[in-house]
């Protein structure tokens, strides 16, 4: 009896496979998919063909979804391949779709945000009859492996320029999607944004989003010139209710930067900084708090042999007009190579020939257009301290105004007079202007505390230095202890 039943089951399975694989039900399946979608939602779907291959393969050819009344699809694909157990469709109520594999080929999408903040995709999936029981009450989606390639995806925010992704290659594993939950591991991500001059060569990491928390763990991102490894966690950020500046600013945030190698060309696309030397800068560090008030834990920015070590606080990170910072600069170093990269005029570059490095520490406080700097400086040329204010003008120039205190500087080395001996200690004030490419103006005044030139001791006096239109004017009024 059991043998007969087993044979009957086997024959039934074989018969079912033959029916599915013969194509007899393909046309019926296509009509059912179209009817279910178009009866349920305000948008509508069109597709060329549905192919069923028992026991676990479905192929959908040329699916397109349209906004109500539109003749241009909001999203389309050349082919969608699905692998899943057909028997799961026999349940009386399907709330979870579970796939072994999902592959979307030739995907295209145009996502538009309207002035009322609604998305065209949201309107497409708005139910026609919300008062009736939902036929497609699928609340969860799971895929062991998900792959998508796309020619073009555009995202047009309301009243802002569009973002255009080209040649997207995306592979995910262990994907889970619910109404207020998304999890998955990015195995591969590549795309270009020609209008932004950006090419993402590599993207991997783990994503976990819920209504109460958003995590980006172990991100490894590589562009043509830059590379980043970092993790970001934000408590209280619900991306499913929409991402706004206010929600981002108020969410509890922890950022761990294992390493960011950022090319100056890429940085200039984000924050114009023409004075930055060419090459790659490396950032490491951690931060916690909120984007309104972020505590910078001990961090470091490196460029070849140069190093800027810092910690402190940054306020209003997402509001450029009100962004401010208060940073403590720990023991840091500027190498001779970086000095030569920053200063292009040959007379000044000669000053660094005997200077392997400049060490400094201090404080940096202010806003992007105006900040205060206090530094203690040590080098082979001199040691001392300086305090100055930097102001950025509308034409991109930087105005520096401040005072200084120098101890045991050797002026003959500054002038390139190697056969002489000299020393100087004093204090004074200065102001100078840096244009987009060079030092345009400088004025310095100093009071002599003690000095000597060859055998001549100098106990008092004043020095003045001016640079204007590449012309230098220098004057001195000095006196010695013997009255000369």
VENVENHU-V139767 format. One record per residue. N is the residue number from 1. RES is the residue in one small letter. PHI is phi in radians with two decimals (999 if undefined). PSI is psi in whole degrees, -180 to 180 (* if undefined). Layout:
n->{N & N}
res->{RES & RES}
phi->{PHI & PHI}
psi->{PSI & PSI}
This chain:
n->{1 & 2 & 3 & 4 & 5 & 6 & 7 & 8 & 9 & 10 & 11 & 12 & 13 & 14 & 15 & 16 & 17 & 18 & 19 & 20 & 21 & 22 & 23 & 24 & 25 & 26 & 27 & 28 & 29 & 30 & 31 & 32 & 33 & 34 & 35 & 36 & 37 & 38 & 39 & 40 & 41 & 42 & 43 & 44 & 45 & 46 & 47 & 48 & 49 & 50 & 51 & 52 & 53 & 54 & 55 & 56 & 57 & 58 & 59 & 60 & 61 & 62 & 63 & 64 & 65 & 66 & 67 & 68 & 69 & 70 & 71 & 72 & 73 & 74 & 75 & 76 & 77 & 78 & 79 & 80 & 81 & 82 & 83 & 84 & 85 & 86 & 87 & 88 & 89 & 90 & 91 & 92 & 93 & 94 & 95 & 96 & 97 & 98 & 99 & 100 & 101 & 102 & 103 & 104 & 105 & 106 & 107 & 108 & 109 & 110 & 111 & 112 & 113 & 114 & 115 & 116 & 117 & 118 & 119 & 120 & 121 & 122 & 123 & 124 & 125 & 126 & 127 & 128 & 129 & 130 & 131 & 132 & 133 & 134 & 135 & 136 & 137 & 138 & 139 & 140 & 141 & 142 & 143 & 144 & 145 & 146 & 147 & 148 & 149 & 150 & 151 & 152 & 153 & 154 & 155 & 156 & 157 & 158 & 159 & 160 & 161 & 162 & 163 & 164 & 165 & 166 & 167 & 168 & 169 & 170 & 171 & 172 & 173 & 174 & 175 & 176 & 177 & 178 & 179 & 180 & 181 & 182 & 183 & 184 & 185 & 186 & 187 & 188 & 189 & 190 & 191 & 192 & 193 & 194 & 195 & 196 & 197 & 198 & 199 & 200 & 201 & 202 & 203 & 204 & 205 & 206 & 207 & 208 & 209 & 210 & 211 & 212 & 213 & 214 & 215 & 216 & 217 & 218 & 219 & 220 & 221 & 222 & 223 & 224 & 225 & 226 & 227 & 228 & 229 & 230 & 231 & 232 & 233 & 234 & 235 & 236 & 237 & 238 & 239 & 240 & 241 & 242 & 243 & 244 & 245 & 246 & 247 & 248 & 249 & 250 & 251 & 252 & 253 & 254 & 255 & 256 & 257 & 258 & 259 & 260 & 261 & 262 & 263 & 264 & 265 & 266 & 267 & 268 & 269 & 270 & 271 & 272 & 273 & 274 & 275 & 276 & 277 & 278 & 279 & 280 & 281 & 282 & 283 & 284 & 285 & 286 & 287 & 288 & 289 & 290 & 291 & 292 & 293 & 294 & 295 & 296 & 297 & 298 & 299 & 300 & 301 & 302 & 303 & 304 & 305 & 306 & 307 & 308 & 309 & 310 & 311 & 312 & 313 & 314 & 315 & 316 & 317 & 318 & 319 & 320 & 321 & 322 & 323 & 324 & 325 & 326 & 327 & 328 & 329 & 330 & 331 & 332 & 333 & 334 & 335 & 336 & 337 & 338 & 339 & 340 & 341 & 342 & 343 & 344 & 345 & 346 & 347 & 348 & 349 & 350 & 351 & 352 & 353 & 354 & 355 & 356 & 357 & 358 & 359 & 360 & 361 & 362 & 363 & 364 & 365 & 366 & 367 & 368 & 369 & 370 & 371 & 372 & 373 & 374 & 375 & 376 & 377 & 378 & 379 & 380 & 381 & 382 & 383 & 384 & 385 & 386 & 387 & 388 & 389 & 390 & 391 & 392 & 393 & 394 & 395 & 396 & 397 & 398 & 399 & 400 & 401 & 402 & 403 & 404 & 405 & 406 & 407 & 408 & 409 & 410 & 411 & 412 & 413 & 414 & 415 & 416 & 417 & 418 & 419 & 420 & 421 & 422 & 423 & 424 & 425 & 426 & 427 & 428 & 429 & 430 & 431 & 432 & 433 & 434 & 435 & 436 & 437 & 438 & 439 & 440 & 441 & 442 & 443 & 444 & 445 & 446 & 447 & 448 & 449 & 450 & 451 & 452 & 453 & 454 & 455 & 456 & 457 & 458 & 459 & 460 & 461 & 462 & 463 & 464 & 465 & 466 & 467 & 468 & 469 & 470 & 471 & 472 & 473 & 474 & 475 & 476 & 477 & 478 & 479 & 480 & 481 & 482 & 483 & 484}
res->{x & x & x & x & x & x & x & x & x & x & x & x & x & x & x & x & x & x & x & x & x & x & x & x & x & x & x & x & x & x & x & x & x & x & x & x & x & x & x & x & x & x & x & x & x & x & x & x & x & x & x & x & x & x & x & x & x & x & x & x & x & x & x & x & x & x & x & x & x & x & x & x & x & x & x & x & x & x & x & x & x & x & x & x & x & x & x & x & x & x & x & x & x & x & x & x & x & x & x & x & x & x & x & x & x & x & x & x & x & x & x & x & x & x & x & x & x & x & x & x & x & x & x & x & x & x & x & x & x & x & x & x & x & x & x & x & x & x & x & x & x & x & x & x & x & x & x & x & x & x & x & x & x & x & x & x & x & x & x & x & x & x & x & x & x & x & x & x & x & x & x & x & x & x & x & x & x & x & x & x & x & x & x & x & x & x & x & x & x & x & x & x & x & x & x & x & x & x & x & x & x & x & x & x & x & x & x & x & x & x & x & x & x & x & x & x & x & x & x & x & x & x & x & x & x & x & x & x & x & x & x & x & x & x & x & x & x & x & x & x & x & x & x & x & x & x & x & x & x & x & x & x & x & x & x & x & x & x & x & x & x & x & x & x & x & x & x & x & x & x & x & x & x & x & x & x & x & x & x & x & x & x & x & x & x & x & x & x & x & x & x & x & x & x & x & x & x & x & x & x & x & x & x & x & x & x & x & x & x & x & x & x & x & x & x & x & x & x & x & x & x & x & x & x & x & x & x & x & x & x & x & x & x & x & x & x & x & x & x & x & x & x & x & x & x & x & x & x & x & x & x & x & x & x & x & x & x & x & x & x & x & x & x & x & x & x & x & x & x & x & x & x & x & x & x & x & x & x & x & x & x & x & x & x & x & x & x & x & x & x & x & x & x & x & x & x & x & x & x & x & x & x & x & x & x & x & x & x & x & x & x & x & x & x & x & x & x & x & x & x & x & x & x & x & x & x & x & x & x & x & x & x & x & x & x & x & x & x & x & x & x & x & x & x & x & x & x & x & x & x & x & x & x & x & x & x & x & x & x & x & x & x & x & x & x & x & x & x & x & x & x & x & x & x & x & x & x & x & x & x & x & x & x & x}
phi->{999 & -1.12 & -1.12 & -1.10 & -1.12 & -1.09 & -1.09 & -1.08 & -1.10 & -1.07 & -1.12 & -1.15 & -1.11 & -1.09 & -1.10 & -1.09 & -1.07 & -1.10 & -1.12 & -1.09 & -1.37 & -1.37 & 1.55 & -1.10 & -1.76 & -1.08 & -1.13 & -1.10 & -1.10 & -1.07 & -1.10 & -1.18 & -1.07 & -1.08 & -1.14 & -1.03 & -1.18 & -1.22 & -1.41 & -1.59 & -2.07 & -1.24 & -1.31 & -2.40 & -2.08 & -2.27 & -2.65 & -1.38 & -2.81 & -2.15 & -2.02 & -1.88 & -2.27 & -1.17 & -1.79 & -2.62 & -2.12 & -2.27 & -2.16 & -1.94 & -1.76 & 0.91 & -1.29 & -2.43 & -2.06 & -2.18 & -1.28 & -0.96 & 1.44 & -1.73 & -1.82 & -1.82 & -1.15 & -1.38 & -2.65 & -2.69 & -2.62 & -1.31 & -2.71 & -2.15 & -1.89 & -2.21 & -2.15 & -2.81 & -1.41 & -0.99 & -1.08 & -1.12 & -1.34 & -1.45 & -1.16 & -1.11 & -2.44 & -1.73 & -1.99 & -2.36 & -1.82 & -2.10 & -2.07 & -1.34 & -2.66 & -2.26 & -2.29 & -2.02 & -1.96 & 1.13 & -1.33 & -2.40 & -2.61 & -2.24 & -1.70 & -2.19 & -1.79 & -1.52 & -0.96 & -1.46 & 1.33 & -1.39 & -1.71 & -1.06 & -1.14 & -1.11 & -1.20 & -1.05 & -1.65 & -1.34 & -1.22 & -1.22 & -2.26 & -1.12 & -1.36 & -1.62 & -1.04 & -1.36 & -1.27 & -1.66 & -1.49 & -1.55 & -1.72 & -2.43 & -2.38 & -2.38 & -2.48 & -1.19 & -2.48 & -2.28 & -2.33 & -2.53 & -2.16 & -2.43 & -1.30 & -2.77 & -2.33 & -2.09 & -2.29 & -1.95 & -1.17 & -1.14 & 1.05 & -2.46 & -1.09 & -1.39 & -1.90 & -2.16 & -1.77 & -2.13 & 0.92 & -1.32 & -2.13 & -2.35 & -2.31 & -2.19 & -2.23 & 0.89 & -1.50 & -2.39 & -2.25 & -2.32 & -1.03 & -2.20 & -2.72 & -2.55 & -2.44 & 3.05 & -2.01 & -1.39 & -1.61 & -2.72 & -2.63 & -2.46 & -2.91 & -2.19 & -2.23 & -1.00 & -1.26 & -1.87 & 1.13 & -2.06 & -2.24 & -1.62 & -1.51 & -2.60 & -2.63 & -2.40 & 2.64 & -2.03 & -1.98 & -2.57 & -2.16 & -2.45 & -1.30 & -2.16 & -2.81 & -2.33 & -2.25 & -2.14 & -1.95 & 1.07 & -1.18 & -2.27 & -2.13 & -2.38 & -1.78 & -1.08 & -2.19 & -2.13 & -2.61 & -2.39 & -2.22 & -2.79 & -2.35 & -2.36 & -2.20 & -2.33 & -1.37 & 1.46 & -1.63 & -1.84 & -1.22 & -1.34 & -1.69 & 1.77 & -1.74 & -2.11 & -1.03 & -1.10 & -1.17 & -1.11 & -1.17 & -1.61 & -1.34 & -1.13 & -2.20 & -2.30 & -2.14 & -2.03 & -1.84 & -1.17 & -2.95 & -2.24 & -1.85 & -2.01 & -1.30 & -1.02 & -1.13 & -1.18 & -1.12 & -1.13 & -1.25 & -1.55 & -2.32 & -0.98 & -2.52 & -1.12 & -1.41 & -1.14 & -1.26 & -1.20 & 2.15 & -1.94 & -1.83 & -2.09 & -2.06 & -2.37 & 2.77 & -2.39 & -2.60 & -2.59 & 2.22 & -2.29 & -1.27 & -1.41 & -2.61 & -1.89 & -1.51 & -1.58 & -1.33 & -0.80 & -2.38 & -2.60 & -2.03 & -2.06 & -2.41 & 0.91 & -1.60 & -1.60 & -2.59 & -2.01 & -1.78 & -2.63 & -2.80 & 2.58 & -2.41 & -2.29 & -2.02 & 0.98 & -1.11 & -1.67 & -2.11 & -1.02 & -1.17 & -1.99 & -1.10 & -2.44 & -2.60 & -2.45 & -2.04 & -1.62 & -1.65 & -1.45 & -0.94 & -2.27 & -2.47 & -1.98 & -1.45 & -1.06 & -1.05 & -1.18 & -1.03 & -1.20 & -1.26 & -1.38 & -1.75 & -1.75 & -1.24 & -1.05 & -1.00 & -1.35 & -1.14 & -1.10 & -1.13 & -1.64 & -1.11 & -1.79 & -1.93 & -1.26 & -2.83 & -2.10 & -1.71 & -2.74 & -2.65 & 2.77 & -2.57 & -2.39 & -2.56 & 2.61 & -2.19 & -1.15 & -1.77 & -2.88 & -2.60 & -1.84 & -2.32 & -2.12 & -2.34 & -1.86 & -2.15 & -2.41 & -2.71 & -1.18 & -1.41 & -3.01 & -2.33 & 2.94 & -2.55 & -2.61 & -2.37 & -2.65 & -1.92 & -1.98 & -2.18 & -1.69 & -1.59 & -1.14 & -1.54 & 1.60 & -1.42 & -2.08 & -1.84 & -1.98 & -2.40 & -3.09 & -2.35 & -2.61 & -2.44 & -2.02 & -2.32 & 1.07 & -1.37 & -1.94 & -1.05 & -1.09 & -1.27 & -1.14 & -1.57 & 1.31 & -1.70 & -1.19 & -1.48 & -1.82 & -2.24 & -2.78 & -2.67 & -2.63 & -2.33 & -3.11 & -2.51 & -3.14 & -2.35 & -2.70 & -2.59 & -2.68 & -2.26 & -1.79 & -1.44 & -1.05 & -2.23 & -2.79 & -1.30 & -1.69 & -2.65 & -2.68 & -2.46 & -2.39 & -2.23 & -2.48 & -1.75 & -1.42 & -1.63 & -2.83 & -2.84 & -2.65 & -2.37 & 0.98 & -1.71 & -1.51 & -1.53 & -2.15 & -1.92 & -2.77 & 2.43 & -2.39 & -2.20 & -2.45 & -2.38 & -2.34 & -2.23 & -2.57 & 0.94 & 1.14 & -1.88 & -1.87 & -2.20 & -2.22 & -2.45 & -2.52 & -2.33 & -2.10 & -2.45 & -1.90 & -1.20 & -1.65 & 1.60 & -1.49}
psi->{-46 & -37 & -42 & -41 & -42 & -43 & -41 & -43 & -45 & -44 & -36 & -41 & -44 & -44 & -42 & -43 & -42 & -42 & -48 & -45 & -12 & -16 & 0 & -32 & 0 & -47 & -40 & -44 & -41 & -47 & -37 & -42 & -47 & -45 & -45 & -47 & -50 & -25 & -23 & -38 & 161 & -33 & 176 & 159 & 145 & 144 & 149 & -42 & 148 & 126 & 123 & 129 & 109 & 140 & -3 & 17 & 132 & 133 & 126 & 124 & 131 & 50 & 142 & 139 & 141 & 147 & 153 & 124 & 2 & 148 & -5 & 124 & 141 & -29 & 145 & 167 & 153 & -42 & 139 & 121 & 132 & 138 & 117 & 169 & 114 & -32 & -21 & -23 & -9 & -4 & 147 & -31 & 120 & 115 & -11 & 128 & 121 & 121 & 143 & -35 & 137 & 127 & 123 & 118 & 140 & 40 & 139 & 141 & 146 & 101 & 126 & 133 & 126 & 164 & -27 & 10 & 1 & 148 & 151 & -35 & -36 & -39 & -37 & -42 & 18 & 130 & 141 & -40 & 79 & -18 & -16 & 158 & 140 & 123 & -46 & 67 & 52 & 110 & -12 & 148 & 134 & 139 & 128 & -37 & 132 & 130 & 140 & 133 & 142 & 136 & -40 & 132 & 126 & 145 & 114 & 98 & 159 & 129 & 29 & 159 & 153 & 156 & 131 & 119 & 133 & 150 & 49 & 129 & 119 & 131 & 128 & 153 & 157 & 53 & 134 & 127 & 128 & -176 & -44 & 40 & 138 & 130 & 149 & 162 & 123 & 118 & -30 & 136 & 126 & 142 & 169 & 152 & 84 & -38 & -15 & 0 & 31 & 135 & 118 & 113 & -30 & 138 & 118 & 161 & 180 & 133 & 138 & 112 & 138 & -176 & -10 & -5 & 148 & 128 & 136 & 105 & 133 & 37 & 134 & 104 & 134 & 125 & -170 & -32 & -15 & 163 & 135 & 138 & 117 & 167 & 143 & 131 & 136 & 112 & 138 & 2 & 114 & 98 & -18 & -18 & 7 & 139 & 119 & 162 & -40 & -43 & -40 & -42 & -31 & -9 & 138 & 127 & 139 & 129 & 125 & 116 & 103 & -44 & 137 & 119 & 105 & 119 & 144 & -34 & -42 & -40 & -38 & -24 & -30 & -49 & 104 & 120 & 79 & -20 & -8 & 137 & 156 & 155 & -171 & 131 & 147 & 127 & 136 & 144 & -178 & 156 & 150 & 160 & -131 & 166 & -10 & -32 & 92 & 124 & 123 & 111 & 165 & 120 & 169 & 140 & 123 & 142 & 105 & -120 & 3 & 150 & 130 & 112 & 131 & 162 & 164 & -141 & 149 & 136 & 146 & 54 & -28 & 5 & 94 & -36 & -29 & 8 & 131 & 163 & 152 & 98 & 136 & 124 & 113 & -175 & 117 & 167 & 136 & 123 & 163 & -36 & -44 & -38 & -42 & -29 & -35 & -44 & 120 & -22 & 128 & -42 & -38 & -32 & -29 & -24 & -24 & 2 & -30 & 9 & 103 & -33 & 155 & 120 & 146 & 161 & 168 & -137 & 148 & 123 & 135 & -149 & 176 & -26 & -4 & 122 & 159 & 144 & 131 & 126 & 142 & 127 & 141 & 130 & 175 & -24 & -36 & 169 & 157 & -161 & 158 & 149 & 125 & 160 & 137 & 131 & 131 & 127 & 171 & -25 & 7 & 0 & 158 & 126 & 125 & 131 & 129 & -163 & 169 & 163 & 120 & 145 & 120 & 42 & 151 & 95 & -33 & -31 & -33 & -33 & -3 & 22 & 81 & -21 & -3 & 169 & 137 & 162 & 151 & 136 & 133 & -175 & 163 & -160 & 164 & 158 & 144 & 162 & 125 & 121 & -172 & -27 & -13 & 168 & 119 & -32 & 144 & 142 & 131 & 136 & 139 & 143 & 132 & 127 & -45 & 147 & 166 & 154 & 114 & -115 & -4 & 120 & 137 & 127 & -12 & 169 & -176 & 149 & 149 & 136 & 132 & 139 & 122 & 125 & 41 & 15 & 135 & 134 & 123 & 136 & 154 & 143 & 99 & 153 & 149 & 172 & -21 & 9 & -3 & *}
